Amino acid sequence: EKTGMPKGVFNMIYGGGVGEALVKHPAIQAVGFTGSLRGGRALCDMAAARPQPIPVFAEMSSINPMLLLPEAIKVRGEKIAAELT
């Protein structure tokens, strides 16, 4: 709300076991996951086993994950790249 992002741009569901019901639900067409390798691997396996497999975009077991939004890349892309090298 503070950033003015439209509803649904950011969603977070936390807790053991909740991901399985979501990944297996036919209305879900893709999954984003940040967390453990074990949890991410389980979600990937479930997504692949669906009658219509879906993609899983996962960041697993990272120490320092980073998200770059399109506008940040457009405005500061070269500076960001230089700082990461």
N, C-alpha and C positions, 0 to 999 in steps of 0.2 A: 504493500500500500504506500509506503514512504517513497518508493522510487517511481510510482505511477505505472508499473507494469500491468498489463491486462491480467485478469483472473485466469488461472490455469497455466501461466508461463512457468511458475515455480510451484512444485508440489513435493512434499516430503512425507513419506510414510515410514515410521520407525517401529521396529519391534520384530521379534522372532516369529516366523511363520506367516506373516501377513503377505509376503511377496508371492507365495505359492498360489493363493486364491486369485490374486491379480493376474499373474502370468498365465494362468490356465483359463481365465475368463475370455470368452469369444469376442467380447467388445474391445479388448485390449489388442492393439495392433503393433506396439513396439514398447520396449522397456528400457529405461535408463537406470543404472545402478552404480552406487559408490559404496564400497565396503570391502569385506574380506574376500580373499580368493575362494574360499570354501563356499560362501554364500553366493557369490557371483557365478561360480561354476554350476551350482545347483539350479539357479535361475536360467542359465544358458541351456542346460540340459532339458529343463521343463519346456522352455520356449521352442527348442528344436523338436521335441516329441509331440507337439500339438498337431492336430490334423492339418492345419495351415500354420506352418512355422512362422515365427515372428523374429525380428532382429532384437538383439540386446546390446545396448551401448553401455559398456561397463568400464569403470575405473576401479581396479581392484588392488588392494594392498600397497597403495602408493603412500609415500611419506609426505609429499608436498603436491597434492593435486592443484591444477590451475585451470580455470575456465576463462576463455577469451570470447567475448561477444563480438559480433560483426562490426559494430561501430568502433569499438576499441581497436580492433585490427586496422580498420580504415584510417582512423585518426592517429594512432600511435604504434602501428605495426612494426615499423623499422626499429623504433626505440625498444619495444618489448623484446624483439628478436635479439637485439644487441645485448640486452641485459641477461638473456638466458644462455648466451654462449660464453 
